[in-house]
Amino acid sequence: MKKLLSTTALAALSSLALAQNQQPRNLIMYIGDGFGISAKTAARMSLGQGTPGKRFTDDANFHILALDKLQYNGTLTTHSLNSWITDSGPGASAYACGKPGKLDNEAISFNVGTGESVESILEKAKKQGYAVGLVTTTRVTHATPATFGSHIWFRDLEDYIAAQYISSSQTQYEAIFNDPASLIKPYNPSRDWQLPAPKDSVEIDVILGGGARHFLPKSFNDTIKDAAGNPVLDAAGIVVRQTGKRADSVNLVALAQQRGYVYVNSRDALLNLDTTQFTPTNNKKVIGLFNASHVNYEQDRQMDAPWEPSLPEMTEMAIKILKAKGGSKGFFLLVEGGRIDHLEHANSGGITVVPSSPNNLYVVDADKRSYKGGGEVIYGATPTTPRHDSIYGSDYLIKEVLAFDYSVAQGRKLLGETNSKTLIFSSSDHECGGTAIVGLHDQNDAQNNGTMIRTYAMGPRQNGNGASSSGAATTTTVANPAGTQRGDIDFGTTSPNGWYPNYTTYTFQGRPELWPRVDTAGRRIVVSYASNPITNGNGAKAGGTPGNHTPMDVWVGAEDNAGGTYAGQIAGHGQLDNTYLTHIMAEFLTVDPTGLKPITMPDAFGNLELFPNPASGQAHMKLTLAGKTAVHITLTSISGQVVAELDNAVRNAGVHILSFSTAHLASGVYLVNVSATQGKITKKLIVQH
């Protein structure tokens, strides 16, 4: 590393000490797509919430979910710029970009009114030297992850989103469309856009999820391989493959590998990655694509596709790799539990499709065994798969939420570290389906209503009042309480601990999981949906997505290991808008808050100007300080690697002019960083020869 200003050896040692003592900052934003309070409650209740020992806040294990343990809670509105009901594009853009991310439906961090891309917190973090990553159970090019790492007017242009992901310059972007294999070459800017300006010089260090079809050529078969490079076989002994569908027939996976990405497509390959190969100073990154489309629902993954990694496993590996890449700086990570939304769209466990003439019809399907394949099988057609023997729609939903929760638990492990600062947010882009818990299955039909769905336990009864012939407990008009006993004992169902869900536990790939009991004592959760074709005005005729997003507020939880300095900002302010979180993220990461925070940063201590900019041989800094302070000035690459130490001294209030040579620097974008105890100022410097 060459110094561009003469400094003393003592100053250099002081600078080194500052770098060594800097604590990494880690920020994880969890988004449960479509995730409302009811789905969270269902997962908690399935684990035993309300049973003995878990009824009160001061009981051990009352906070069963990792989500329950997040110390600060609030609620957020979710409406987009042009609709009271948002879709995932602007719903997630609000978190990715703050107030400028309040956008029209289906836009991806792109303002269709002005025609401009809106810089995301991930991009800002990367430009400040943080490692950055995206993890999801959907296609990685789907709306929610796309808002953090790409910009486009319409969310369904996923081939272009994939191209943006692996490009950090216009040259790299054009090379995709000029590839020799391209069926649409040459590059046409009016058709193919340019690389959006905020993405320039931003490399995404970790990309994990589904969506291989948008990275692989049309009809290309990608063999799933384990860590040793051997083909993975399914239960029938057939090699597992995933097929591409890029219309231009360009292999983005191969290009990504040329650009420093390590490619994995199986659970075994991911979990056995040597994380020591990823360092802050090299160009190695990882892209893991585990399904042509979305990864399997967690329920189906456990039964039929165990070669795919779970969401908590992807999260765990992403954290390890990003810690290695981020070094002393830290990382930003987006984790999406994306398929909660898909199950709710499908009204899984609530309705199904039956044949009818002239149109197939939706009918209520509550408390019946689920069709194999989960949500997809009831989209717009009669199911073609058989029903499970013992799996229900609510089981699909609960398993998806549990996988999301186990991922939050992975992030919470960082809160115990004393050598780093960590901030965690968890929320949703919107609610979906009007999801509700309507009761528990009751095989004995104790309420005698014919549905075998029961809402609550029987009240007290008096000795001598048995059950009716139907099994329903009789009431009494005797006022004397002598001989009374608790309800639900010997009245059709014996429930000495109350009327709570009753599931069997088992272990799968090292984590506890739930299995619904189907015997007479089984009390599994039954869900229903307010948003469905029968009640939302779409009629009973089958066609399209059964359920829809709703405008309901969503829950947000937060925690940090900085005494609540950042997470605590969601408390005490009443109802919040979803754009509110991003300014807290910007403050925690000390990134440029422009466009993210509506108020001035409280630690502003001065001003920095650079001229000429672009510079060729000589550059000058005009540093204006409000008061006497120690400043440490560095020149870094756009990815955060230190190129030179420019100054390390105590300076008085006033204007300071500092000059340095840029003659030997390669043309490109650099960052001048001024750090002081009061905060940090960063400006871009373009070197152009």
TIKELO-316888 format. One record per residue (C-alpha): residue in one letter; y, x, z negated; residue number from 1. Coordinates in steps of 0.5 Angstrom, whole numbers, plus 500, padded with zeros to 3 digits. Layout:
! TIKELO-316888
<site "a",<Y,X,Z>,NUM>
...
This chain:
! TIKELO-316888
<site "m",<500,500,500>,1>
<site "k",<507,503,502>,2>
<site "k",<513,502,498>,3>
<site "l",<519,500,502>,4>
<site "l",<524,502,496>,5>
<site "s",<524,508,492>,6>
<site "t",<522,506,485>,7>
<site "t",<520,510,479>,8>
<site "a",<513,511,477>,9>
<site "l",<514,508,470>,10>
<site "a",<516,502,474>,11>
<site "a",<510,502,479>,12>
<site "l",<506,502,473>,13>
<site "s",<509,496,470>,14>
<site "s",<508,492,476>,15>
<site "l",<501,494,476>,16>
<site "a",<501,491,469>,17>
<site "l",<504,485,470>,18>
<site "a",<499,484,476>,19>
<site "q",<493,485,471>,20>
<site "n",<496,481,466>,21>
<site "q",<497,475,471>,22>
<site "q",<493,469,469>,23>
<site "p",<489,465,475>,24>
<site "r",<491,458,476>,25>
<site "n",<486,453,478>,26>
<site "l",<488,446,481>,27>
<site "i",<482,441,482>,28>
<site "m",<484,434,485>,29>
<site "y",<478,429,485>,30>
<site "i",<479,423,489>,31>
<site "g",<474,418,489>,32>
<site "d",<475,414,495>,33>
<site "g",<475,407,494>,34>
<site "f",<474,408,487>,35>
<site "g",<476,402,482>,36>
<site "i",<475,401,475>,37>
<site "s",<469,397,475>,38>
<site "a",<465,402,479>,39>
<site "k",<467,407,473>,40>
<site "t",<465,402,468>,41>
<site "a",<458,401,471>,42>
<site "a",<457,408,471>,43>
<site "r",<459,409,464>,44>
<site "m",<455,402,462>,45>
<site "s",<449,405,465>,46>
<site "l",<449,411,461>,47>
<site "g",<449,407,455>,48>
<site "q",<456,405,453>,49>
<site "g",<456,400,448>,50>
<site "t",<449,401,445>,51>
<site "p",<448,404,438>,52>
<site "g",<452,410,437>,53>
<site "k",<456,409,443>,54>
<site "r",<460,403,441>,55>
<site "f",<467,406,438>,56>
<site "t",<471,412,440>,57>
<site "d",<470,416,434>,58>
<site "d",<462,415,435>,59>
<site "a",<458,421,438>,60>
<site "n",<458,421,445>,61>
<site "f",<462,415,446>,62>
<site "h",<466,419,452>,63>
<site "i",<460,419,456>,64>
<site "l",<463,421,463>,65>
<site "a",<466,427,464>,66>
<site "l",<472,422,467>,67>
<site "d",<472,419,460>,68>
<site "k",<474,426,457>,69>
<site "l",<480,427,461>,70>
<site "q",<485,427,456>,71>
<site "y",<491,423,459>,72>
<site "n",<490,417,463>,73>
<site "g",<495,412,467>,74>
<site "t",<495,407,473>,75>
<site "l",<498,408,480>,76>
<site "t",<500,404,485>,77>
<site "t",<497,405,492>,78>
<site "h",<501,402,498>,79>
<site "s",<503,406,504>,80>
<site "l",<509,406,507>,81>
<site "n",<508,400,512>,82>
<site "s",<503,396,508>,83>
<site "w",<501,393,501>,84>
<site "i",<494,395,503>,85>
<site "t",<493,402,505>,86>
<site "d",<488,406,508>,87>
<site "s",<485,413,506>,88>
<site "g",<490,417,511>,89>
<site "p",<496,415,507>,90>
<site "g",<493,414,501>,91>
<site "a",<491,421,501>,92>
<site "s",<497,424,504>,93>
<site "a",<501,421,498>,94>
<site "y",<497,426,494>,95>
<site "a",<497,432,499>,96>
<site "c",<504,431,501>,97>
<site "g",<508,428,495>,98>
<site "k",<514,423,497>,99>
<site "p",<514,425,504>,100>
<site "g",<507,423,504>,101>
<site "k",<508,416,503>,102>
<site "l",<506,414,511>,103>
<site "d",<504,409,515>,104>
<site "n",<497,407,515>,105>
<site "e",<492,411,519>,106>
<site "a",<497,417,519>,107>
<site "i",<494,424,517>,108>
<site "s",<500,428,513>,109>
<site "f",<504,426,520>,110>
<site "n",<510,422,520>,111>
<site "v",<510,417,526>,112>
<site "g",<517,415,525>,113>
<site "t",<520,422,526>,114>
<site "g",<514,425,530>,115>
<site "e",<513,431,524>,116>
<site "s",<508,434,520>,117>
<site "v",<508,434,513>,118>
<site "e",<506,440,509>,119>
<site "s",<501,439,504>,120>
<site "i",<500,442,497>,121>
<site "l",<494,446,500>,122>
<site "e",<498,449,505>,123>
<site "k",<503,451,500>,124>
<site "a",<498,454,496>,125>
<site "k",<495,458,501>,126>
<site "k",<502,461,503>,127>
<site "q",<503,463,496>,128>
<site "g",<496,467,496>,129>
<site "y",<492,462,493>,130>
<site "a",<485,461,495>,131>
<site "v",<484,454,498>,132>
<site "g",<478,449,499>,133>
<site "l",<475,442,501>,134>
<site "v",<469,439,499>,135>
<site "t",<467,432,501>,136>
<site "t",<461,427,501>,137>
<site "t",<464,424,508>,138>
<site "r",<465,428,514>,139>
<site "v",<470,434,513>,140>
<site "t",<474,431,518>,141>
<site "h",<475,424,515>,142>
<site "a",<481,422,513>,143>
<site "t",<482,424,506>,144>
<site "p",<480,431,506>,145>
<site "a",<484,432,513>,146>
<site "t",<490,430,510>,147>
<site "f",<490,436,506>,148>
<site "g",<488,441,511>,149>
<site "s",<491,438,518>,150>
<site "h",<496,433,521>,151>
<site "i",<495,428,526>,152>
<site "w",<498,421,528>,153>
<site "f",<491,418,528>,154>
<site "r",<485,419,523>,155>
<site "d",<480,418,528>,156>
<site "l",<482,424,532>,157>
<site "e",<476,428,528>,158>
<site "d",<475,433,534>,159>
<site "y",<482,435,534>,160>
<site "i",<482,435,526>,161>
<site "a",<476,440,526>,162>
<site "a",<480,445,531>,163>
<site "q",<486,445,526>,164>
<site "y",<481,447,521>,165>
<site "i",<479,453,524>,166>
<site "s",<485,455,527>,167>
<site "s",<491,459,523>,168>
<site "s",<495,461,529>,169>
<site "q",<497,457,536>,170>
<site "t",<493,463,540>,171>
<site "q",<487,461,536>,172>
<site "y",<488,454,537>,173>
<site "e",<489,454,544>,174>
<site "a",<483,459,545>,175>
<site "i",<478,453,543>,176>
<site "f",<481,449,549>,177>
<site "n",<480,455,554>,178>
<site "d",<473,456,551>,179>
<site "p",<469,458,557>,180>
<site "a",<464,452,555>,181>
<site "s",<470,447,555>,182>
<site "l",<469,441,559>,183>
<site "i",<476,440,559>,184>
<site "k",<479,447,560>,185>
<site "p",<485,449,561>,186>
<site "y",<489,448,554>,187>
<site "n",<494,442,556>,188>
<site "p",<499,441,550>,189>
<site "s",<501,434,552>,190>
<site "r",<493,432,551>,191>
<site "d",<491,437,546>,192>
<site "w",<498,438,542>,193>
<site "q",<500,445,539>,194>
<site "l",<497,447,532>,195>
<site "p",<502,444,527>,196>
<site "a",<507,448,524>,197>
<site "p",<505,447,517>,198>
<site "k",<498,450,518>,199>
<site "d",<500,456,522>,200>
<site "s",<498,462,518>,201>
<site "v",<493,458,513>,202>
<site "e",<486,459,513>,203>
<site "i",<482,454,509>,204>
<site "d",<477,459,505>,205>
<site "v",<472,453,503>,206>
<site "i",<470,447,507>,207>
<site "l",<463,443,505>,208>
<site "g",<461,436,507>,209>
<site "g",<458,433,513>,210>
<site "g",<461,432,520>,211>
<site "a",<457,437,524>,212>
<site "r",<458,433,530>,213>
<site "h",<465,434,531>,214>
<site "f",<464,442,530>,215>
<site "l",<458,442,535>,216>
<site "p",<457,441,543>,217>
<site "k",<455,434,545>,218>
<site "s",<447,434,545>,219>
<site "f",<447,441,541>,220>
<site "n",<441,441,536>,221>
<site "d",<443,445,530>,222>
<site "t",<437,447,526>,223>
<site "i",<437,446,519>,224>
<site "k",<435,453,516>,225>
<site "d",<434,455,508>,226>
<site "a",<437,461,505>,227>
<site "a",<431,466,509>,228>
<site "g",<433,463,516>,229>
<site "n",<427,458,516>,230>
<site "p",<427,451,519>,231>
<site "v",<427,446,514>,232>
<site "l",<422,441,515>,233>
<site "d",<422,433,512>,234>
<site "a",<417,429,509>,235>
<site "a",<413,428,515>,236>
<site "g",<413,436,517>,237>
<site "i",<418,435,522>,238>
<site "v",<424,440,523>,239>
<site "v",<430,437,521>,240>
<site "r",<436,438,526>,241>
<site "q",<443,435,527>,242>
<site "t",<446,434,533>,243>
<site "g",<453,435,536>,244>
<site "k",<458,430,540>,245>
<site "r",<464,434,541>,246>
<site "a",<466,431,548>,247>
<site "d",<469,438,550>,248>
<site "s",<462,442,549>,249>
<site "v",<465,447,545>,250>
<site "n",<461,450,539>,251>
<site "l",<467,451,533>,252>
<site "v",<461,453,529>,253>
<site "a",<460,459,533>,254>
<site "l",<468,460,533>,255>
<site "a",<469,459,526>,256>
<site "q",<463,465,525>,257>
<site "q",<467,469,529>,258>
<site "r",<473,468,525>,259>
<site "g",<470,470,519>,260>
<site "y",<466,464,516>,261>
<site "v",<459,464,514>,262>
<site "y",<456,458,516>,263>
<site "v",<450,454,512>,264>
<site "n",<447,447,513>,265>
<site "s",<442,446,507>,266>
<site "r",<442,446,500>,267>
<site "d",<438,452,499>,268>
<site "a",<442,456,504>,269>
<site "l",<449,454,500>,270>
<site "l",<446,455,493>,271>
<site "n",<443,462,495>,272>
<site "l",<450,465,498>,273>
<site "d",<452,471,495>,274>
<site "t",<459,470,492>,275>
<site "t",<460,477,491>,276>
<site "q",<461,478,499>,277>
<site "f",<468,473,498>,278>
<site "t",<474,477,496>,279>
<site "p",<481,477,496>,280>
<site "t",<482,482,501>,281>
<site "n",<477,481,506>,282>
<site "n",<477,475,511>,283>
<site "k",<470,472,509>,284>
<site "k",<470,464,508>,285>
<site "v",<465,459,508>,286>
<site "i",<463,453,512>,287>
<site "g",<458,448,510>,288>
<site "l",<456,442,514>,289>
<site "f",<450,439,512>,290>
<site "n",<449,432,516>,291>
<site "a",<452,430,523>,292>
<site "s",<456,425,520>,293>
<site "h",<457,423,513>,294>
<site "v",<452,426,508>,295>
<site "n",<447,422,505>,296>
<site "y",<448,417,500>,297>
<site "e",<446,420,493>,298>
<site "q",<440,415,492>,299>
<site "d",<438,416,499>,300>
<site "r",<439,424,498>,301>
<site "q",<434,424,492>,302>
<site "m",<429,420,496>,303>
<site "d",<429,422,503>,304>
<site "a",<434,428,504>,305>
<site "p",<433,433,498>,306>
<site "w",<435,439,503>,307>
<site "e",<442,436,503>,308>
<site "p",<446,439,497>,309>
<site "s",<449,434,492>,310>
<site "l",<457,433,491>,311>
<site "p",<456,437,484>,312>
<site "e",<453,443,487>,313>
<site "m",<458,443,493>,314>
<site "t",<463,443,488>,315>
<site "e",<460,448,483>,316>
<site "m",<459,453,489>,317>
<site "a",<466,452,492>,318>
<site "i",<469,454,485>,319>
<site "k",<465,460,485>,320>
<site "i",<467,462,492>,321>
<site "l",<474,460,491>,322>
<site "k",<475,464,484>,323>
<site "a",<472,470,488>,324>
<site "k",<477,469,494>,325>
<site "g",<483,467,489>,326>
<site "g",<482,473,484>,327>
<site "s",<488,474,480>,328>
<site "k",<492,468,483>,329>
<site "g",<487,462,483>,330>
<site "f",<485,457,487>,331>
<site "f",<487,449,490>,332>
<site "l",<481,445,491>,333>
<site "l",<480,438,493>,334>
<site "v",<474,434,492>,335>
<site "e",<472,427,495>,336>
<site "g",<467,423,493>,337>
<site "g",<468,419,499>,338>
<site "r",<462,415,500>,339>
<site "i",<463,410,494>,340>
<site "d",<468,407,499>,341>
<site "h",<463,406,504>,342>
<site "l",<458,402,499>,343>
<site "e",<464,398,497>,344>
<site "h",<466,396,504>,345>
<site "a",<458,394,506>,346>
<site "n",<459,390,499>,347>
<site "s",<452,393,497>,348>
<site "g",<448,389,493>,349>
<site "g",<453,383,494>,350>
<site "i",<452,380,501>,351>
<site "t",<447,381,507>,352>
<site "v",<446,379,514>,353>
<site "v",<441,373,516>,354>
<site "p",<439,371,523>,355>
<site "s",<443,365,526>,356>
<site "s",<445,362,532>,357>
<site "p",<449,363,535>,358>
<site "n",<452,368,531>,359>
<site "n",<449,372,525>,360>
<site "l",<451,370,518>,361>
<site "y",<453,373,512>,362>
<site "v",<450,370,505>,363>
<site "v",<450,372,498>,364>
<site "d",<445,377,496>,365>
<site "a",<446,379,489>,366>
<site "d",<441,382,485>,367>
<site "k",<436,383,490>,368>
<site "r",<433,389,492>,369>
<site "s",<437,394,497>,370>
<site "y",<435,395,504>,371>
<site "k",<433,402,505>,372>
<site "g",<439,406,508>,373>
<site "g",<444,403,503>,374>
<site "g",<451,401,506>,375>
<site "e",<450,402,514>,376>
<site "v",<444,397,515>,377>
<site "i",<448,391,514>,378>
<site "y",<454,393,518>,379>
<site "g",<455,388,523>,380>
<site "a",<447,386,524>,381>
<site "t",<441,384,521>,382>
<site "p",<438,389,517>,383>
<site "t",<432,393,521>,384>
<site "t",<430,397,515>,385>
<site "p",<425,394,509>,386>
<site "r",<428,393,502>,387>
<site "h",<426,398,497>,388>
<site "d",<421,396,492>,389>
<site "s",<425,398,486>,390>
<site "i",<432,400,488>,391>
<site "y",<438,395,488>,392>
<site "g",<445,395,491>,393>
<site "s",<448,397,484>,394>
<site "d",<444,403,484>,395>
<site "y",<447,406,490>,396>
<site "l",<454,405,487>,397>
<site "i",<452,408,480>,398>
<site "k",<449,414,483>,399>
<site "e",<455,415,488>,400>
<site "v",<459,415,482>,401>
<site "l",<455,419,477>,402>
<site "a",<455,425,483>,403>
<site "f",<462,424,483>,404>
<site "d",<462,425,475>,405>
<site "y",<458,431,475>,406>
<site "s",<463,434,480>,407>
<site "v",<468,433,475>,408>
<site "a",<464,436,469>,409>
<site "q",<463,442,474>,410>
<site "g",<471,443,474>,411>
<site "r",<472,441,466>,412>
<site "k",<468,448,465>,413>
<site "l",<474,452,467>,414>
<site "l",<478,448,462>,415>
<site "g",<474,453,457>,416>
<site "e",<476,459,460>,417>
<site "t",<482,463,456>,418>
<site "n",<483,468,462>,419>
<site "s",<485,462,467>,420>
<site "k",<490,456,467>,421>
<site "t",<486,450,470>,422>
<site "l",<489,443,471>,423>
<site "i",<485,437,473>,424>
<site "f",<487,430,476>,425>
<site "s",<482,425,478>,426>
<site "s",<484,418,482>,427>
<site "s",<483,414,488>,428>
<site "d",<486,413,494>,429>
<site "h",<485,406,494>,430>
<site "e",<481,401,491>,431>
<site "c",<475,398,496>,432>
<site "g",<471,391,496>,433>
<site "g",<474,388,490>,434>
<site "t",<468,391,486>,435>
<site "a",<466,387,480>,436>
<site "i",<461,387,475>,437>
<site "v",<458,380,474>,438>
<site "g",<453,381,469>,439>
<site "l",<446,384,468>,440>
<site "h",<439,382,471>,441>
<site "d",<435,377,466>,442>
<site "q",<428,376,468>,443>
<site "n",<427,371,463>,444>
<site "d",<433,367,466>,445>
<site "a",<435,365,458>,446>
<site "q",<441,362,461>,447>
<site "n",<437,357,465>,448>
<site "n",<442,358,471>,449>
<site "g",<437,360,476>,450>
<site "t",<440,366,478>,451>
<site "m",<437,371,473>,452>
<site "i",<444,374,472>,453>
<site "r",<446,373,465>,454>
<site "t",<453,375,462>,455>
<site "y",<452,376,455>,456>
<site "a",<448,376,449>,457>
<site "m",<446,369,445>,458>
<site "g",<450,368,439>,459>
<site "p",<447,367,432>,460>
<site "r",<441,362,431>,461>
<site "q",<438,359,425>,462>
<site "n",<431,359,423>,463>
<site "g",<427,353,425>,464>
<site "n",<431,353,432>,465>
<site "g",<426,355,437>,466>
<site "a",<427,356,444>,467>
<site "s",<427,350,449>,468>
<site "s",<421,349,454>,469>
<site "s",<425,353,459>,470>
<site "g",<426,359,455>,471>
<site "a",<434,358,453>,472>
<site "a",<435,358,446>,473>
<site "t",<437,351,443>,474>
<site "t",<444,351,438>,475>
<site "t",<445,348,432>,476>
<site "t",<450,343,428>,477>
<site "v",<448,345,421>,478>
<site "a",<454,348,418>,479>
<site "n",<450,352,412>,480>
<site "p",<449,359,414>,481>
<site "a",<443,360,410>,482>
<site "g",<437,363,414>,483>
<site "t",<441,365,420>,484>
<site "q",<439,371,424>,485>
<site "r",<442,375,430>,486>
<site "g",<442,372,437>,487>
<site "d",<437,374,442>,488>
<site "i",<432,375,438>,489>
<site "d",<425,372,440>,490>
<site "f",<429,367,444>,491>
<site "g",<427,369,451>,492>
<site "t",<429,376,451>,493>
<site "t",<428,381,445>,494>
<site "s",<434,385,444>,495>
<site "p",<435,388,437>,496>
<site "n",<441,392,440>,497>
<site "g",<445,387,444>,498>
<site "w",<445,385,451>,499>
<site "y",<447,392,454>,500>
<site "p",<444,395,461>,501>
<site "n",<437,398,460>,502>
<site "y",<435,404,465>,503>
<site "t",<430,409,465>,504>
<site "t",<432,416,465>,505>
<site "y",<429,422,469>,506>
<site "t",<431,429,472>,507>
<site "f",<432,431,479>,508>
<site "q",<434,438,481>,509>
<site "g",<436,439,474>,510>
<site "r",<441,433,473>,511>
<site "p",<439,427,469>,512>
<site "e",<439,421,473>,513>
<site "l",<438,413,472>,514>
<site "w",<432,409,475>,515>
<site "p",<433,401,474>,516>
<site "r",<427,398,470>,517>
<site "v",<424,392,474>,518>
<site "d",<419,390,468>,519>
<site "t",<421,384,464>,520>
<site "a",<425,388,459>,521>
<site "g",<429,391,465>,522>
<site "r",<437,389,465>,523>
<site "r",<440,393,470>,524>
<site "i",<447,392,472>,525>
<site "v",<449,387,478>,526>
<site "v",<455,388,482>,527>
<site "s",<459,383,486>,528>
<site "y",<465,383,491>,529>
<site "a",<472,379,491>,530>
<site "s",<473,382,498>,531>
<site "n",<468,380,503>,532>
<site "p",<467,376,509>,533>
<site "i",<466,369,505>,534>
<site "t",<472,370,501>,535>
<site "n",<477,374,505>,536>
<site "g",<478,369,510>,537>
<site "n",<474,373,516>,538>
<site "g",<469,367,515>,539>
<site "a",<461,368,515>,540>
<site "k",<460,370,522>,541>
<site "a",<457,377,522>,542>
<site "g",<461,383,525>,543>
<site "g",<465,389,523>,544>
<site "t",<466,391,516>,545>
<site "p",<464,386,511>,546>
<site "g",<469,388,505>,547>
<site "n",<476,391,505>,548>
<site "h",<481,395,501>,549>
<site "t",<485,392,496>,550>
<site "p",<492,393,493>,551>
<site "m",<490,394,486>,552>
<site "d",<492,399,482>,553>
<site "v",<488,405,481>,554>
<site "w",<486,409,475>,555>
<site "v",<488,417,474>,556>
<site "g",<486,422,469>,557>
<site "a",<488,429,468>,558>
<site "e",<487,435,463>,559>
<site "d",<489,442,463>,560>
<site "n",<488,448,458>,561>
<site "a",<495,449,458>,562>
<site "g",<497,444,452>,563>
<site "g",<497,438,456>,564>
<site "t",<504,441,459>,565>
<site "y",<502,439,466>,566>
<site "a",<497,433,465>,567>
<site "g",<501,430,460>,568>
<site "q",<506,429,465>,569>
<site "i",<502,422,467>,570>
<site "a",<503,419,460>,571>
<site "g",<509,416,457>,572>
<site "h",<513,414,464>,573>
<site "g",<510,407,465>,574>
<site "q",<507,405,472>,575>
<site "l",<507,411,477>,576>
<site "d",<506,411,484>,577>
<site "n",<501,415,487>,578>
<site "t",<506,420,490>,579>
<site "y",<508,422,483>,580>
<site "l",<502,427,482>,581>
<site "t",<504,432,487>,582>
<site "h",<510,435,484>,583>
<site "i",<506,436,478>,584>
<site "m",<501,440,482>,585>
<site "a",<507,444,485>,586>
<site "e",<510,446,478>,587>
<site "f",<503,448,476>,588>
<site "l",<502,452,482>,589>
<site "t",<509,455,482>,590>
<site "v",<510,453,489>,591>
<site "d",<516,451,493>,592>
<site "p",<517,444,491>,593>
<site "t",<521,442,497>,594>
<site "g",<519,435,499>,595>
<site "l",<514,435,493>,596>
<site "k",<518,434,487>,597>
<site "p",<525,429,487>,598>
<site "i",<528,433,482>,599>
<site "t",<530,440,481>,600>
<site "m",<525,445,478>,601>
<site "p",<527,446,471>,602>
<site "d",<526,454,472>,603>
<site "a",<531,455,477>,604>
<site "f",<535,462,476>,605>
<site "g",<538,464,482>,606>
<site "n",<538,464,490>,607>
<site "l",<535,469,495>,608>
<site "e",<537,469,502>,609>
<site "l",<534,474,508>,610>
<site "f",<538,477,514>,611>
<site "p",<537,478,519>,612>
<site "n",<531,473,520>,613>
<site "p",<527,475,524>,614>
<site "a",<528,482,523>,615>
<site "s",<526,488,527>,616>
<site "g",<527,495,524>,617>
<site "q",<531,493,518>,618>
<site "a",<532,487,513>,619>
<site "h",<536,485,507>,620>
<site "m",<536,481,501>,621>
<site "k",<542,477,498>,622>
<site "l",<539,476,491>,623>
<site "t",<544,472,487>,624>
<site "l",<542,471,479>,625>
<site "a",<545,466,474>,626>
<site "g",<544,471,468>,627>
<site "k",<541,478,466>,628>
<site "t",<534,478,468>,629>
<site "a",<528,482,469>,630>
<site "v",<526,481,477>,631>
<site "h",<519,483,480>,632>
<site "i",<520,483,488>,633>
<site "t",<514,484,493>,634>
<site "l",<513,483,500>,635>
<site "t",<506,479,502>,636>
<site "s",<502,477,508>,637>
<site "i",<502,470,509>,638>
<site "s",<495,469,506>,639>
<site "g",<498,472,499>,640>
<site "q",<496,480,500>,641>
<site "v",<501,485,497>,642>
<site "v",<504,489,503>,643>
<site "a",<509,492,499>,644>
<site "e",<513,493,492>,645>
<site "l",<520,492,493>,646>
<site "d",<524,492,486>,647>
<site "n",<522,492,479>,648>
<site "a",<528,492,475>,649>
<site "v",<532,488,470>,650>
<site "r",<538,486,474>,651>
<site "n",<545,483,471>,652>
<site "a",<548,476,473>,653>
<site "g",<551,476,480>,654>
<site "v",<550,478,487>,655>
<site "h",<545,484,489>,656>
<site "i",<544,487,496>,657>
<site "l",<537,490,497>,658>
<site "s",<535,493,504>,659>
<site "f",<528,495,506>,660>
<site "s",<525,497,513>,661>
<site "t",<520,493,517>,662>
<site "a",<520,498,523>,663>
<site "h",<512,499,521>,664>
<site "l",<510,492,520>,665>
<site "a",<506,488,525>,666>
<site "s",<510,482,528>,667>
<site "g",<508,476,524>,668>
<site "v",<510,472,518>,669>
<site "y",<511,475,511>,670>
<site "l",<513,472,504>,671>
<site "v",<519,475,500>,672>
<site "n",<517,473,492>,673>
<site "v",<522,474,487>,674>
<site "s",<519,473,480>,675>
<site "a",<522,473,473>,676>
<site "t",<520,470,466>,677>
<site "q",<524,463,468>,678>
<site "g",<520,462,475>,679>
<site "k",<519,464,482>,680>
<site "i",<523,464,489>,681>
<site "t",<519,465,495>,682>
<site "k",<522,466,502>,683>
<site "k",<519,467,509>,684>
<site "l",<521,473,513>,685>
<site "i",<519,473,520>,686>
<site "v",<518,480,523>,687>
<site "q",<519,481,531>,688>
<site "h",<519,487,535>,689>
